[in-house]
Amino acid sequence: MGSSSDDPQTSPPRKKRRRWFQYRLRTLFLVMTAICVWLGWESHVVRQRKAALEEIKRSDGIVLSAADTRELSAALIALNAGKVQSGKDRAVASAFLWVTNQSAINTSIPFIREWLGDEAIASIALASKTSEDDVSRIATLFPEAHVGKPQYSSPIDSPQVR
C-alpha cells in the first residue's frame, strides 16, 4: 500500500483566505486616540497663534502675511511717492521694506493648520516697547516668520532691525 499522499481519494487541504485588515477594537481605539490627541495639539497651537496675532495688533505691531502683499505694495508705492501722512501707514510701508530686505522667506505651514484656520505669516514687526521675552515667545510661535523690531528714521529710509 502506498502512502496517504498517493491516495487519489484524499484532496489537498484548502488554503485559508488571508484577511489583510484584521485588527482588534482596542487597536482602533488606540489609533483614534492618538489621532485625536494630535489634532487637539494642532488646534491648541492655532488658537495660541491667533491670540498672539491679536495681541501683536493691539500693541501696534504689524503682521504681514502672503495675502497682505498687494495692499503693502500700494503702501510702498505711496511711501516712495511721498503721499504717506499717518504714522501707521509709514510703519506699514517701513515694515514691508524690512520684509523685502529679508532673504529666503519661507511662509509655509502644515496643511492641517491651514485647515484649522491658521495662516502663514511672512513677517512680524513688533512695537519698540515689546520685551525681549515676548520677542522670543513670538518667534517660537511663528517659526516661518521673520520677527523683529524694525527701526526707521524717515519714511523713505529702509528700516534697521535691532
Salt bridges, closest charged atoms under 4 A:
GLU42 OE1 - ARG113 NE 2.68
GLU55 OE2 - ARG137 NH2 3.12
ASP118 OD2 - ARG49 NE 2.55
GLU132 OE2 - LYS149 NZ 3.20
ASP134 OD1 - ARG137 NE 3.88
GLU144 OE2 - ARG49 NH2 2.65
